[in-house]
Structures are given as C-alpha cells and as structure tokens.
Amino acid sequence: MRFPAPRRALGAAKGPAGGRKGDHAPWRSLRYRSMRWWSFANLVSNAGTWMQLTVQNLLVLQLTGSAAATGLSLSVQAGPGLLMGLVGGAAVDRWPRKVTAAVSQAVLGVIAFTTAALIAFDQLNYGILLALAGVTGLIATVDGPACALLGNDLVPTEDVPSAIAVGSLVHSVGRLGGTALAGLSVGVLGTGAAYAANGLSFLFVAAVIPFLRPVSTALRRPAGEPDGAAAAPAAEPEPEAGTGARDGLAFFLRRPRLVALAAVTGLSAIFGRNYQLTLAVLVTGPLGAGAAAFGTVSTVLAVGGILGAVLAARLRKPTVALVGALAAAGALLQIVAGFSPSLVVLLVLVLPMSVVESISDTAGTTVLQTDPPAHMRGRVLGVWRSASTGWGLVGPPLLGFLMELAGARGALVAGGLIIAGAVAAGALLQSRRRAATGPVPAPCATAA
C-alpha cells in the first residue's frame, strides 16, 4: 500500500501540470502541453476534413448531376467502417499507437493530394472518386481508433471526459470553419484547393504526433485499481481474449457493460437522434413553419451541443447507468416535443434535448474508451465502429418508414417510448440481478 507524502495529506493532491485530484474544471485536460498541441492539430484537421466533405458533394454533382450518386459516394466511404472495423481495431492493438496514427494521417494526406492533382489536370472521374473514397474509408478504420486512443493517452484517466468533450468542441468549431472555408476556396481557388488544404491538415497532424508525450501508466491508473475501473465501479471478472479481430468481438459480447452501452446508444441513434430528419418534417409539416424556422431549430441544436460538451467536460467517472439515465431523459423530452403546439414550445424543448444528448455522448465515449483493458481498446473501438456504421445506415430509412406510418409527431413519441422503455427494462433486469446475487463486497474493507 502506498501512503501520500505528508504535504499532500494536508491538502488536495496535485497531479501533473498543476492539476488537482477531484478537479471538475471542464478544460482541465488542456493543462497538459501535449493535449493542447493535439487539440490544435485536430482543429486544423477537422477544418480540412469538412472543407473536403463539403466540396466532395459539389464535385460529385458536377461530375454526375445526380443526388443519388452523391449519397452513394458517402456510403462507399462509410462502408469499410461496417465491414472492416474489427480488423482496423485489431491492427491498432498490435501496432505502436503513435506510429499508427502518424502513418494513417500521412496516407490520408497523400490521398487528398492525389485527388487535388487529378482535379487540377482534369483527370478525375466518378469511378476514380469512388475508389479514392473507399480507400479513405478503409484507412479511417485504423486512423479513427488510433487517434482517439492516442488523445486519451495524453491525460490521466479521470481527465478523459474533459479530453473527449474538448474534442467535441474542436469538432464543432472545425466543422463551422471548414464549411465556411470550403465556399471561399471553391469561389477563389477552385474545387481542388479544398482537397489540397485537407492534405496539408493531415500532414500537420502527422508532424505533431512524434512530439506528443503520453502520461505515464502510474498517472493513468492509481496503484491497485484495475484498468478501466473509472467507468466500472462494480467488480467483474475480465473476459479472456486473444489477439485477433474475432477475439475482440467475443470480448465485447461477453462484457455486459459494453453490450448495454451499445444497446442504449444504438436505440438512441436510430429512434432518438435523427433530429435533422424528424424535426425538419415536424417544423415544415404539422407546425406549418418554413425552412428558415428549421434553420433556427438547427442553430439551437448546435448551441445545445456546445453547452452539453462544456457540462460533460466536468465529468470524471461516468458509467453506463448515467448514459442510460441521460438517454431516458432525452427520450422523455422527445416525447413532449412530439406534442409541441407551436415552434416556440419546440425551441424551448430542443435546447435541453441537445444538451442531454451531448453529455450522454461524452459519457458513453468515455466508458467505451476506458472500460476495456488497454490491450483490447483498439478492438473494442473497431467493434463499435462497425456497429455504429450499421445503425447509422439503418436508422434514417427505418425512421422514415415510421414517419410514413405515424407522421412526425408519432415517430417522435414512439421513438421516445421505445428508448425510455428499453432503458427502464434494462434497469429493472439489472436490479433483479443484483437482488439475486446479493451486494458485491467492497475490496480492502477495513474495520472502523
């Protein structure tokens, strides 16, 4: 057993960079120099990515004149995440993380530069663009989990929620900036400039990675505490796992917390978070407002997301139970929103809906990235990528079918009831399970 130094015993214990244990400041992860550099690099990268995504849709329309072709290009880019997520996650667990992230970023940069060159020399056609989109999606199955886990390595475990929330804010700001810069670049320099800018952003991230310094294992995990305990207060035996992609799936399925998290997140993604679809139909249909009114709703959703990210950054040890409670709260708000008599009432409800969603996202991502043992985290993220891509593809058509049957109001109410009912049923089953097995004795309990 380790005892604190005498000076530390008199006050709050301090971590590196002046951080204090128990600190809930939302920006505490930025006290670490490497995290500041990583956040800045990701801001640049997100702006470049959104420049390219915005221009890519315009480019497909120019090449084909078909909106369906635009959707197909996005599906081709997302497809590898569904089919190869497990393999990509297994690769991240096997290879050195910093090297993997740097190489994947550099390769993505080369793809962006290649596309820019093909545009400049008028050699790009729709088939080549689809092939490049597919390769981009394939590399992303490795790049996504490698970069996510590398960012978490830069801070202690209790500061991971802050790091994830900062990443969410960086994503939002990068999206706004990238979308605006896309229009400027197309108007002034042409379509290829957006791809070239994105290539430079990838190379910038790759150049920053070698200088990042992950925190030590001692700082990431207190002595005697099992890996991932920040997200899992109850003791539970670790499932055995091998080193292959299928071993990662088996590990995931044998870990009740991760299965429960996937169930709650999947139902919420399909029936509760497609607000750009359900609220668009509600605003322009039953509420009788126009496109400008839905723009206002979208703005409020964005503001709520930012507020939620700031609040979520104060979390230290989120759990699956918290994610479930937030999902249920969001579902109840969604049910009430389905009965909104006017646009004003809907706007009042949309803000807390977005805040709850943002906090739930950060809490769930923290559990996902800290609960598994370190050697399994890449494969767990690979499983998650496959699952999330699946419900991302299934959700909109299923929700659209539900709206055809029940209308926008009915879809919101029915979706909210499904989510809330599933969370309540899960909580009831968990309560009965605990009652049947009895309370778990606290480890290292001592007599008073």
Wavefront OBJ file of the C-alpha trace (Angstrom):
o trace
v 0.000 0.000 0.000
v 1.291 3.478 -0.835
v 0.802 6.388 1.538
v 0.652 10.020 0.394
v 3.523 12.314 1.175
v 2.968 14.429 4.311
v 2.437 17.696 2.413
v -0.099 16.133 0.067
v -2.035 14.733 3.033
v -2.772 18.251 4.276
v -4.448 19.463 1.103
v -5.822 18.423 -2.220
v -3.442 16.131 -4.035
v -1.951 17.576 -7.167
v -1.346 15.846 -10.435
v 0.963 16.897 -13.226
v 0.761 20.357 -14.725
v -0.774 21.665 -11.537
v -3.970 19.639 -11.851
v -5.799 18.606 -8.673
v -7.445 15.303 -7.975
v -11.186 15.826 -7.823
v -10.945 18.808 -10.171
v -14.080 19.150 -12.324
v -12.944 22.122 -14.435
v -14.184 21.475 -17.988
v -10.884 22.489 -19.608
v -8.592 20.634 -17.188
v -7.278 18.334 -19.950
v -5.724 21.378 -21.648
v -3.308 21.776 -18.733
v -1.196 19.148 -20.452
v 1.023 20.571 -23.154
v 0.669 17.563 -25.441
v -3.117 17.765 -25.171
v -3.037 21.430 -26.177
v -0.988 20.603 -29.259
v -3.214 17.635 -30.070
v -6.370 19.765 -29.779
v -4.924 22.454 -32.046
v -3.834 19.851 -34.590
v -7.308 18.327 -34.547
v -8.896 21.742 -35.037
v -6.816 22.170 -38.190
v -7.612 18.618 -39.308
v -11.366 18.947 -38.692
v -11.497 22.190 -40.655
v -9.698 20.490 -43.552
v -11.946 17.426 -43.387
v -15.128 19.489 -43.541
v -13.720 21.537 -46.396
v -13.208 18.313 -48.339
v -16.575 16.763 -47.409
v -18.429 19.917 -48.438
v -16.593 20.151 -51.738
v -16.864 16.402 -52.390
v -20.659 16.610 -52.571
v -20.411 19.529 -55.001
v -17.798 17.679 -57.035
v -19.976 14.568 -57.408
v -22.865 16.740 -58.549
v -20.597 18.390 -61.120
v -19.376 15.009 -62.395
v -22.741 13.206 -62.473
v -25.560 15.699 -61.907
v -27.161 13.094 -59.630
v -28.082 13.466 -55.954
v -28.235 9.668 -55.676
v -24.611 9.477 -56.827
v -23.677 11.881 -54.018
v -25.293 9.584 -51.465
v -23.509 6.591 -52.976
v -20.112 8.249 -52.613
v -20.769 8.837 -48.915
v -21.920 5.222 -48.475
v -18.790 3.918 -50.210
v -16.657 5.934 -47.812
v -18.629 4.672 -44.786
v -18.803 1.057 -45.978
v -15.331 -0.049 -44.794
v -16.262 1.018 -41.266
v -19.063 -1.551 -41.307
v -17.090 -4.347 -42.937
v -13.537 -3.775 -41.694
v -13.951 -2.062 -38.326
v -12.945 -5.206 -36.423
v -9.784 -5.633 -38.487
v -8.824 -1.990 -38.106
v -9.274 -2.123 -34.337
v -7.149 -5.272 -34.093
v -4.390 -3.539 -36.061
v -4.427 -0.600 -33.627
v -3.951 -3.000 -30.698
v -0.986 -4.686 -32.390
v 0.924 -1.707 -33.759
v 2.603 1.187 -31.881
v -0.095 3.783 -31.430
v 1.852 6.937 -32.285
v 3.370 5.346 -35.376
v -0.008 4.004 -36.480
v -1.712 7.387 -36.089
v 1.101 9.281 -37.827
v 1.272 6.879 -40.778
v -2.509 6.760 -41.244
v -2.691 10.566 -41.186
v 0.107 10.786 -43.741
v -1.623 8.258 -46.034
v -4.887 10.201 -45.814
v -2.932 13.312 -46.731
v -1.483 11.574 -49.803
v -4.996 10.553 -50.908
v -6.211 14.153 -50.565
v -3.229 15.479 -52.562
v -3.785 12.827 -55.224
v -7.403 13.919 -55.624
v -6.354 17.565 -55.839
v -3.825 16.727 -58.560
v -6.385 14.741 -60.559
v -8.767 17.694 -60.387
v -6.041 20.138 -61.437
v -5.147 18.056 -64.508
v -8.813 17.291 -65.298
v -8.290 13.535 -64.908
v -10.839 12.828 -62.170
v -13.983 10.897 -62.983
v -16.742 9.430 -60.836
v -15.246 5.920 -60.758
v -11.849 7.162 -59.555
v -13.548 9.370 -56.973
v -15.472 6.371 -55.601
v -12.257 4.340 -55.416
v -10.487 7.117 -53.525
v -13.465 7.471 -51.169
v -13.362 3.723 -50.491
v -9.623 3.800 -49.727
v -10.185 6.788 -47.434
v -12.851 4.862 -45.537
v -10.552 1.837 -45.263
v -7.671 3.861 -43.805
v -10.130 5.539 -41.424
v -10.904 2.162 -39.814
v -7.351 2.269 -38.448
v -6.947 6.032 -38.118
v -10.141 6.584 -36.086
v -9.393 4.317 -33.100
v -5.643 5.073 -33.208
v -6.192 8.833 -32.936
v -8.968 8.505 -30.344
v -6.850 6.338 -28.049
v -3.737 8.436 -28.607
v -5.631 11.529 -27.455
v -6.753 9.711 -24.296
v -3.174 8.634 -23.582
v -2.191 12.291 -23.201
v -4.181 12.774 -19.957
v -4.877 10.750 -16.793
v -7.950 8.518 -16.863
v -10.045 10.870 -14.711
v -9.460 13.668 -17.241
v -10.531 11.608 -20.280
v -14.112 13.050 -20.180
v -12.597 16.536 -20.427
v -10.390 15.450 -23.332
v -13.361 13.917 -25.179
v -15.525 16.992 -24.571
v -12.749 19.293 -25.783
v -12.535 17.089 -28.864
v -16.276 17.517 -29.388
v -15.943 21.306 -29.239
v -12.978 21.178 -31.606
v -15.088 19.103 -33.995
v -17.946 21.629 -33.884
v -15.690 24.629 -34.409
v -13.760 22.839 -37.150
v -16.992 21.938 -38.898
v -18.211 25.532 -38.905
v -14.846 26.865 -40.028
v -14.277 24.169 -42.637
v -17.704 24.616 -44.200
v -17.161 28.372 -44.480
v -13.636 27.949 -45.892
v -14.918 25.437 -48.445
v -17.128 28.059 -50.047
v -14.271 30.550 -50.087
v -11.774 28.109 -51.578
v -14.149 26.948 -54.321
v -15.015 30.515 -55.252
v -11.433 31.790 -55.341
v -9.093 28.855 -55.981
v -11.306 26.102 -57.357
v -12.504 22.710 -56.150
v -9.066 21.107 -55.889
v -7.914 23.694 -53.346
v -10.127 22.177 -50.638
v -8.535 18.756 -51.156
v -5.046 20.278 -51.085
v -5.865 22.133 -47.865
v -7.123 18.926 -46.304
v -3.925 17.155 -47.360
v -1.881 19.837 -45.606
v -4.024 19.455 -42.476
v -3.322 15.705 -42.376
v 0.410 16.273 -42.779
v 0.314 18.854 -39.978
v -1.223 16.292 -37.600
v 1.316 13.668 -38.671
v 4.127 16.148 -37.946
v 2.780 16.945 -34.471
v 2.323 13.322 -33.330
v 6.042 12.467 -32.794
v 6.322 15.326 -30.279
v 3.349 14.227 -28.140
v 4.158 12.787 -24.724
v 1.587 10.352 -23.262
v 1.255 10.445 -19.471
v 2.834 7.575 -17.577
v 0.944 4.427 -16.587
v 1.212 5.466 -12.934
v -0.708 8.657 -13.655
v -3.284 6.943 -15.863
v -4.191 4.303 -13.284
v -3.879 4.587 -9.498
v -1.975 1.751 -7.855
v -4.155 -1.276 -7.172
v -7.015 -0.047 -9.355
v -7.914 -2.317 -12.299
v -7.674 -0.840 -15.771
v -10.998 0.731 -16.726
v -12.249 0.984 -13.147
v -13.047 4.646 -13.673
v -16.001 3.565 -15.726
v -16.861 0.436 -13.780
v -17.288 0.687 -10.019
v -18.562 -2.865 -9.623
v -16.020 -5.681 -9.625
v -16.388 -8.048 -12.537
v -14.042 -10.724 -13.906
v -12.209 -9.802 -17.092
v -13.278 -11.946 -20.052
v -10.383 -13.812 -21.592
v -9.379 -12.579 -25.035
v -6.887 -13.445 -27.750
v -5.249 -11.115 -30.208
v -7.399 -11.427 -33.343
v -10.303 -9.358 -34.637
v -12.869 -12.021 -33.743
v -11.415 -12.193 -30.246
v -12.270 -8.508 -29.906
v -15.886 -9.188 -30.852
v -16.058 -12.100 -28.398
v -14.623 -9.898 -25.643
v -17.166 -7.181 -26.397
v -20.118 -9.574 -26.321
v -19.002 -11.117 -23.013
v -18.735 -7.741 -21.305
v -22.220 -6.751 -20.067
v -21.411 -3.055 -19.657
v -20.325 -2.695 -23.268
v -23.315 -4.640 -24.574
v -25.667 -2.452 -22.522
v -23.916 0.683 -23.774
v -24.258 -0.487 -27.376
v -27.957 -1.269 -26.892
v -28.757 2.132 -25.370
v -26.661 4.059 -27.895
v -27.989 2.102 -30.874
v -31.639 2.614 -29.934
v -30.998 6.302 -29.263
v -29.192 6.722 -32.589
v -31.996 5.073 -34.555
v -35.091 6.391 -32.791
v -33.949 9.494 -30.936
v -31.128 11.437 -32.536
v -32.072 11.853 -36.162
v -33.406 15.306 -35.351
v -32.343 16.719 -38.714
v -34.942 14.353 -40.167
v -37.763 14.204 -37.618
v -37.706 17.855 -36.575
v -37.419 19.017 -40.183
v -40.656 17.189 -41.013
v -42.338 18.400 -37.802
v -41.413 22.053 -38.354
v -42.323 22.216 -42.028
v -45.374 19.933 -41.657
v -47.607 19.935 -38.538
v -46.192 23.198 -37.178
v -46.612 24.927 -40.537
v -43.296 26.798 -40.433
v -40.761 27.090 -43.240
v -37.156 26.251 -43.964
v -35.956 29.368 -42.133
v -37.671 28.163 -38.965
v -35.916 24.817 -39.199
v -32.651 26.725 -39.579
v -33.404 28.303 -36.206
v -34.075 24.863 -34.722
v -30.768 23.604 -36.123
v -28.953 26.568 -34.584
v -30.471 25.851 -31.174
v -29.443 22.192 -31.536
v -25.863 23.286 -32.240
v -25.810 25.667 -29.266
v -27.166 22.925 -27.015
v -24.480 20.567 -28.238
v -21.760 23.046 -27.290
v -23.308 23.694 -23.858
v -23.611 19.960 -23.296
v -19.969 19.424 -24.204
v -18.897 22.046 -21.653
v -21.006 20.405 -18.932
v -19.847 16.911 -19.913
v -16.231 18.003 -19.587
v -16.804 18.246 -15.813
v -17.427 14.501 -15.576
v -14.711 12.320 -14.055
v -16.071 8.767 -13.765
v -19.157 8.356 -15.974
v -20.933 4.998 -16.010
v -23.302 3.102 -18.273
v -26.056 3.814 -15.745
v -25.502 7.543 -16.282
v -25.648 7.070 -20.058
v -28.924 5.156 -19.682
v -30.419 7.811 -17.409
v -29.470 10.564 -19.855
v -30.910 8.568 -22.771
v -34.187 8.132 -20.872
v -34.298 11.846 -20.025
v -33.714 12.748 -23.665
v -36.414 10.288 -24.726
v -38.949 11.864 -22.374
v -38.106 15.321 -23.719
v -38.516 13.938 -27.236
v -41.979 12.602 -26.376
v -43.029 16.018 -25.086
v -41.533 17.655 -28.195
v -43.744 15.413 -30.314
v -46.774 17.163 -28.814
v -45.381 20.695 -29.296
v -48.270 23.009 -30.235
v -46.011 25.739 -31.637
v -42.494 26.464 -32.824
v -41.726 28.445 -29.651
v -42.522 25.464 -27.425
v -40.412 23.218 -29.640
v -37.435 25.594 -29.393
v -37.725 25.564 -25.591
v -37.541 21.751 -25.629
v -34.865 21.397 -28.291
v -32.157 23.061 -26.199
v -32.248 20.592 -23.253
v -32.665 17.704 -25.707
v -29.404 18.673 -27.374
v -27.629 19.291 -24.061
v -28.624 15.855 -22.743
v -27.555 14.201 -25.993
v -24.133 15.860 -25.887
v -23.486 14.873 -22.259
v -24.628 11.326 -22.978
v -22.283 11.101 -25.985
v -19.269 12.187 -23.933
v -20.140 9.875 -21.041
v -20.660 6.906 -23.360
v -17.453 7.547 -25.299
v -15.516 7.781 -22.036
v -16.863 4.429 -20.840
v -16.137 2.870 -24.223
v -12.542 4.087 -24.295
v -11.614 3.470 -20.636
v -13.604 0.404 -19.550
v -11.719 -2.291 -21.552
v -8.145 -3.212 -20.579
v -5.560 -1.237 -22.537
v -4.590 -4.108 -24.842
v -8.214 -4.519 -26.011
v -9.261 -0.915 -26.578
v -8.452 -0.781 -30.275
v -10.549 -3.870 -30.987
v -13.405 -2.596 -28.828
v -13.405 0.645 -30.835
v -13.306 -1.452 -34.011
v -16.425 -3.352 -32.907
v -18.062 -0.059 -32.052
v -17.206 1.434 -35.436
v -18.838 -1.482 -37.223
v -21.927 -1.295 -35.009
v -22.286 2.489 -35.236
v -21.869 2.426 -39.013
v -24.599 -0.218 -39.155
v -27.159 1.713 -37.156
v -26.129 4.897 -38.966
v -27.107 3.258 -42.258
v -30.254 1.550 -40.909
v -31.584 4.418 -38.812
v -32.689 7.031 -41.377
v -34.630 4.611 -43.640
v -36.290 2.942 -40.631
v -37.228 6.276 -39.114
v -38.506 7.485 -42.466
v -40.737 4.425 -42.707
v -42.011 5.097 -39.179
v -42.850 8.686 -40.139
v -44.728 7.426 -43.166
v -46.883 5.311 -40.852
v -47.283 7.614 -37.860
v -46.232 11.082 -39.015
v -43.508 13.230 -37.492
v -45.292 13.580 -34.138
v -45.980 9.872 -33.929
v -42.376 8.999 -34.814
v -41.017 11.277 -32.088
v -43.415 9.892 -29.473
v -42.977 6.251 -30.500
v -39.195 6.590 -30.666
v -39.076 8.182 -27.225
v -41.254 5.434 -25.762
v -39.012 2.741 -27.283
v -35.863 4.277 -25.804
v -37.343 5.018 -22.378
v -38.977 1.576 -22.217
v -35.724 -0.187 -23.124
v -33.750 1.754 -20.500
v -36.391 1.043 -17.845
v -36.448 -2.660 -18.720
v -32.651 -2.825 -18.540
v -32.596 -1.089 -15.173
v -35.242 -3.493 -13.851
v -33.305 -6.537 -15.040
v -30.109 -5.192 -13.504
v -31.897 -4.535 -10.210
v -33.274 -8.076 -10.105
v -29.873 -9.483 -10.979
v -28.261 -7.621 -8.107
v -31.016 -8.692 -5.735
v -30.499 -12.327 -6.738
v -26.700 -12.287 -6.409
v -26.517 -10.050 -3.346
v -24.345 -6.967 -2.818
v -20.761 -7.060 -4.008
v -18.397 -6.765 -1.021
v -16.127 -3.731 -1.125
v -12.485 -4.666 -1.700
v -9.963 -3.916 1.032
v -12.739 -3.142 3.542
v -11.349 -2.329 6.991
v -12.958 -2.137 10.394
v -13.562 1.273 11.808
l 1 2 3 4 5 6 7 8 9 10 11 12 13 14 15 16 17 18 19 20 21 22 23 24 25 26 27 28 29 30 31 32 33 34 35 36 37 38 39 40 41 42 43 44 45 46 47 48 49 50 51 52 53 54 55 56 57 58 59 60 61 62 63 64 65 66 67 68 69 70 71 72 73 74 75 76 77 78 79 80 81 82 83 84 85 86 87 88 89 90 91 92 93 94 95 96 97 98 99 100 101 102 103 104 105 106 107 108 109 110 111 112 113 114 115 116 117 118 119 120 121 122 123 124 125 126 127 128 129 130 131 132 133 134 135 136 137 138 139 140 141 142 143 144 145 146 147 148 149 150 151 152 153 154 155 156 157 158 159 160 161 162 163 164 165 166 167 168 169 170 171 172 173 174 175 176 177 178 179 180 181 182 183 184 185 186 187 188 189 190 191 192 193 194 195 196 197 198 199 200 201 202 203 204 205 206 207 208 209 210 211 212 213 214 215 216 217 218 219 220 221 222 223 224 225 226 227 228 229 230 231 232 233 234 235 236 237 238 239 240 241 242 243 244 245 246 247 248 249 250 251 252 253 254 255 256 257 258 259 260 261 262 263 264 265 266 267 268 269 270 271 272 273 274 275 276 277 278 279 280 281 282 283 284 285 286 287 288 289 290 291 292 293 294 295 296 297 298 299 300 301 302 303 304 305 306 307 308 309 310 311 312 313 314 315 316 317 318 319 320 321 322 323 324 325 326 327 328 329 330 331 332 333 334 335 336 337 338 339 340 341 342 343 344 345 346 347 348 349 350 351 352 353 354 355 356 357 358 359 360 361 362 363 364 365 366 367 368 369 370 371 372 373 374 375 376 377 378 379 380 381 382 383 384 385 386 387 388 389 390 391 392 393 394 395 396 397 398 399 400 401 402 403 404 405 406 407 408 409 410 411 412 413 414 415 416 417 418 419 420 421 422 423 424 425 426 427 428 429 430 431 432 433 434 435 436 437 438 439 440 441 442 443 444 445 446 447 448
